Amino acid sequence: MCPTGNSLGFIFCVIFFPRLQEVNSMINKRLKDVLFTDQWSEACMESLSPFGYVTSERMQGLILLVFAKYFHLPFLRGVQTETTRTGLGGYWGNKGGISARMTVFGHSVCFLNCHLPAHIENHEDRMYDFESILQQQQFDSQGASGVLDHDLVFWFGDLNFRIEKMDIQAVKSAIENNKYSMLWENDQLNMTKDSETVLEGFQEGPLRFPPTYKFDVGTNTYDTSGKKRKPAWTDRILWRLRATAPAAQNVAKRVSVSGLASGIRVTQHFYRSHMEYLVSDHKPVSSIFTLEFPYRADVPLVTLIVEDEWKSYDDAKVIFKLMPSYSRSAWDWIGLYKVGFKHHKDYVGYMWARNEGANLYKEELPKFSGDFILGYYSNNMSTIVGVTEPFQVIITPFLREENCIV
């Protein structure tokens, strides 16, 4: 999911959001992940690091990764995560919910990834777990302490809702004849949205792709095992705008649009499955959105000033200016990052932000030439609150051994 936004000439791009379900949650795998970064997160960071920054949170079987362009980091504030385990009575994380919330240019946004109970007869259990997740996930945020208090919520995952009132042959026949509307009418989530208060306001684009579950692994053939699970759209992506004013919605042939008087506008460009992936009994689902935010918090809390090129040690001077509203900590620091860094700890060197004008320590200077940026990390806010434009560090080969720049 790649939300972008354009309002009053400003472009917000990109938050990228892979939804990964049923990651190996066996005990031996969890012990390995305590010692090493899990392979899914590492693969995503390796692929997307050229685009900026990642914050991540993991529960057994659930991963949530949020990516953003590095130059938007100063405007993504109040980042917090929560997890709720519902498997085995709340003791195991193969089922449950994991969320990440933040303000984006002053607008509160929450991403909620859920894995709800399986099987067609457990519809009430799914709703109970969803409500329990919403009740338990509370944030230390004024005005948006709960998930549904946010201006914009994305809810997605293996929600496990099934198709009722049709036997497996009728479902397969509808799929073969592209009669998805017949299945949509009997989809549990679609039918429940009108009767459950907790689902009020959630929107979903039209399901114009085959049900994403259950397939024989390695094929595009629906379940031929003895269980013969009935195909269903278990994997979903929904969104919700906080009801501060009546929503205006326009569903076109390929685009869904919604917006509120607060100024946020959501446009869904496509909603699809990916039949080419054969490694699971589910097919992945993706969507691309455009999010339009009006200006609010559009001034960084910290402004960093550096030379366009560092050719000598004297060039490696960092000047920063703080907004009067910024609460500074003695543990704030400034990181030197290679363009394409993975996360805020992926720095080449750093310096403590003690003086508003100082040179980076010689031992912290890079040993190679390239394009770099500086980022000011706030200890109180646990995020980067100021960045520079990219600048060049130029190093001559014969001085590399001395760890100097010229």
Solvent accessible surface area in square Angstrom, and as a share of the most:
residue,aa,sasa,rsa
1,M,16,0.07
2,C,28,0.17
3,P,0,0.00
4,T,35,0.20
5,G,3,0.03
6,N,76,0.39
7,S,24,0.15
8,L,137,0.68
9,G,72,0.69
10,F,56,0.24
11,I,108,0.55
12,F,3,0.01
13,C,34,0.20
14,V,30,0.18
15,I,2,0.01
16,F,62,0.26
17,F,5,0.02
18,P,20,0.12
19,R,46,0.17
20,L,31,0.15
21,Q,31,0.14
22,E,97,0.44
23,V,11,0.06
24,N,76,0.39
25,S,22,0.14
26,M,129,0.58
27,I,119,0.60
28,N,96,0.49
29,K,36,0.15
30,R,52,0.19
31,L,114,0.57
32,K,119,0.50
33,D,27,0.14
34,V,113,0.65
35,L,138,0.68
36,F,140,0.58
37,T,81,0.47
38,D,14,0.07
39,Q,120,0.53
40,W,105,0.37
41,S,7,0.05
42,E,60,0.27
43,A,55,0.43
44,C,21,0.13
45,M,19,0.08
46,E,95,0.43
47,S,78,0.50
48,L,27,0.14
49,S,13,0.09
50,P,91,0.57
51,F,107,0.45
52,G,4,0.04
53,Y,14,0.05
54,V,7,0.04
55,T,33,0.19
56,S,59,0.38
57,E,57,0.26
58,R,43,0.16
59,M,0,0.00
60,Q,16,0.07
61,G,2,0.02
62,L,0,0.00
63,I,1,0.00
64,L,2,0.01
65,L,0,0.00
66,V,7,0.04
67,F,9,0.04
68,A,4,0.03
69,K,48,0.20
70,Y,32,0.12
71,F,92,0.38
72,H,3,0.01
73,L,4,0.02
74,P,3,0.02
75,F,26,0.11
76,L,10,0.05
77,R,38,0.14
78,G,30,0.29
79,V,36,0.21
80,Q,51,0.23
81,T,50,0.29
82,E,55,0.24
83,T,42,0.25
84,T,5,0.03
85,R,91,0.33
86,T,26,0.15
87,G,6,0.06
88,L,142,0.71
89,G,73,0.70
90,G,31,0.29
91,Y,187,0.71
92,W,62,0.22
93,G,0,0.00
94,N,50,0.26
95,K,43,0.18
96,G,0,0.00
97,G,0,0.00
98,I,0,0.00
99,S,0,0.00
100,A,3,0.02
101,R,4,0.02
102,M,3,0.01
103,T,34,0.20
104,V,1,0.00
105,F,6,0.02
106,G,30,0.29
107,H,0,0.00
108,S,12,0.07
109,V,1,0.00
110,C,0,0.00
111,F,0,0.00
112,L,1,0.00
113,N,0,0.00
114,C,0,0.00
115,H,7,0.03
116,L,0,0.00
117,P,23,0.15
118,A,28,0.22
119,H,66,0.29
120,I,67,0.34
121,E,130,0.58
122,N,39,0.20
123,H,39,0.17
124,E,141,0.63
125,D,71,0.37
126,R,0,0.00
127,M,9,0.04
128,Y,158,0.60
129,D,19,0.10
130,F,0,0.00
131,E,61,0.28
132,S,20,0.13
133,I,0,0.00
134,L,18,0.09
135,Q,129,0.58
136,Q,108,0.48
137,Q,1,0.00
138,Q,92,0.41
139,F,11,0.05
140,D,132,0.68
141,S,23,0.15
142,Q,187,0.83
143,G,71,0.68
144,A,4,0.03
145,S,48,0.31
146,G,8,0.08
147,V,1,0.01
148,L,45,0.22
149,D,59,0.31
150,H,0,0.00
151,D,15,0.08
152,L,0,0.00
153,V,0,0.00
154,F,0,0.00
155,W,0,0.00
156,F,2,0.01
157,G,0,0.00
158,D,1,0.01
159,L,0,0.00
160,N,5,0.03
161,F,0,0.00
162,R,15,0.05
163,I,0,0.00
164,E,49,0.22
165,K,167,0.71
166,M,22,0.10
167,D,92,0.48
168,I,37,0.19
169,Q,124,0.55
170,A,41,0.31
171,V,0,0.00
172,K,51,0.22
173,S,53,0.34
174,A,4,0.03
175,I,20,0.10
176,E,138,0.62
177,N,88,0.45
178,N,109,0.56
179,K,104,0.44
180,Y,32,0.12
181,S,78,0.50
182,M,83,0.37
183,L,0,0.00
184,W,63,0.22
185,E,111,0.50
186,N,23,0.12
187,D,0,0.00
188,Q,3,0.01
189,L,0,0.00
190,N,32,0.17
191,M,63,0.28
192,T,10,0.06
193,K,40,0.17
194,D,139,0.72
195,S,90,0.58
196,E,54,0.24
197,T,114,0.66
198,V,25,0.15
199,L,2,0.01
200,E,116,0.52
201,G,41,0.39
202,F,12,0.05
203,Q,23,0.10
204,E,19,0.09
205,G,0,0.00
206,P,45,0.28
207,L,9,0.05
208,R,129,0.47
209,F,12,0.05
210,P,30,0.19
211,P,0,0.00
212,T,1,0.00
213,Y,23,0.09
214,K,43,0.18
215,F,2,0.01
216,D,38,0.20
217,V,98,0.56
218,G,41,0.39
219,T,53,0.31
220,N,79,0.41
221,T,68,0.40
222,Y,27,0.10
223,D,4,0.02
224,T,81,0.47
225,S,52,0.34
226,G,81,0.78
227,K,139,0.59
228,K,116,0.49
229,R,64,0.23
230,K,46,0.19
231,P,0,0.00
232,A,1,0.01
233,W,0,0.00
234,T,0,0.00
235,D,1,0.01
236,R,2,0.01
237,I,11,0.05
238,L,0,0.00
239,W,1,0.00
240,R,34,0.12
241,L,9,0.05
242,R,86,0.31
243,A,88,0.68
244,T,74,0.43
245,A,25,0.20
246,P,128,0.81
247,A,59,0.45
248,A,71,0.55
249,Q,100,0.44
250,N,97,0.50
251,V,77,0.44
252,A,51,0.39
253,K,168,0.71
254,R,152,0.55
255,V,44,0.26
256,S,3,0.02
257,V,18,0.11
258,S,0,0.00
259,G,11,0.11
260,L,19,0.09
261,A,90,0.69
262,S,39,0.25
263,G,35,0.34
264,I,2,0.01
265,R,111,0.40
266,V,0,0.00
267,T,16,0.10
268,Q,4,0.02
269,H,75,0.33
270,F,58,0.24
271,Y,21,0.08
272,R,104,0.38
273,S,8,0.05
274,H,32,0.14
275,M,58,0.26
276,E,108,0.48
277,Y,116,0.44
278,L,68,0.34
279,V,127,0.73
280,S,43,0.27
281,D,34,0.18
282,H,24,0.11
283,K,0,0.00
284,P,51,0.32
285,V,16,0.09
286,S,29,0.19
287,S,0,0.00
288,I,65,0.33
289,F,0,0.00
290,T,27,0.16
291,L,1,0.01
292,E,49,0.22
293,F,12,0.05
294,P,33,0.20
295,Y,95,0.36
296,R,122,0.44
297,A,33,0.25
298,D,59,0.31
299,V,80,0.46
300,P,37,0.23
301,L,20,0.10
302,V,1,0.00
303,T,64,0.37
304,L,13,0.07
305,I,76,0.39
306,V,32,0.19
307,E,97,0.43
308,D,119,0.62
309,E,70,0.31
310,W,0,0.00
311,K,96,0.41
312,S,44,0.28
313,Y,73,0.28
314,D,116,0.60
315,D,36,0.19
316,A,0,0.00
317,K,92,0.39
318,V,1,0.01
319,I,66,0.34
320,F,1,0.00
321,K,123,0.52
322,L,48,0.24
323,M,73,0.33
324,P,134,0.84
325,S,92,0.59
326,Y,19,0.07
327,S,75,0.48
328,R,89,0.33
329,S,17,0.11
330,A,69,0.53
331,W,148,0.52
332,D,0,0.00
333,W,33,0.12
334,I,0,0.00
335,G,0,0.00
336,L,0,0.00
337,Y,0,0.00
338,K,74,0.31
339,V,62,0.35
340,G,24,0.23
341,F,7,0.03
342,K,47,0.20
343,H,56,0.25
344,H,37,0.16
345,K,137,0.58
346,D,52,0.27
347,Y,86,0.33
348,V,54,0.31
349,G,0,0.00
350,Y,65,0.25
351,M,4,0.02
352,W,73,0.26
353,A,3,0.02
354,R,123,0.45
355,N,96,0.49
356,E,88,0.39
357,G,36,0.35
358,A,25,0.20
359,N,43,0.22
360,L,0,0.00
361,Y,92,0.35
362,K,107,0.45
363,E,124,0.56
364,E,38,0.17
365,L,6,0.03
366,P,1,0.01
367,K,121,0.51
368,F,80,0.33
369,S,50,0.32
370,G,21,0.20
371,D,58,0.30
372,F,0,0.00
373,I,2,0.01
374,L,0,0.00
375,G,0,0.00
376,Y,0,0.00
377,Y,24,0.09
378,S,0,0.00
379,N,68,0.35
380,N,86,0.44
381,M,57,0.26
382,S,70,0.45
383,T,5,0.03
384,I,1,0.01
385,V,0,0.00
386,G,0,0.00
387,V,31,0.18
388,T,10,0.06
389,E,133,0.60
390,P,63,0.40
391,F,7,0.03
392,Q,85,0.38
393,V,1,0.01
394,I,61,0.31
395,I,11,0.06
396,T,34,0.20
397,P,99,0.62
398,F,158,0.66
399,L,32,0.16
400,R,110,0.40
401,E,171,0.76
402,E,114,0.51
403,N,33,0.17
404,C,42,0.25
405,I,10,0.05
406,V,60,0.35
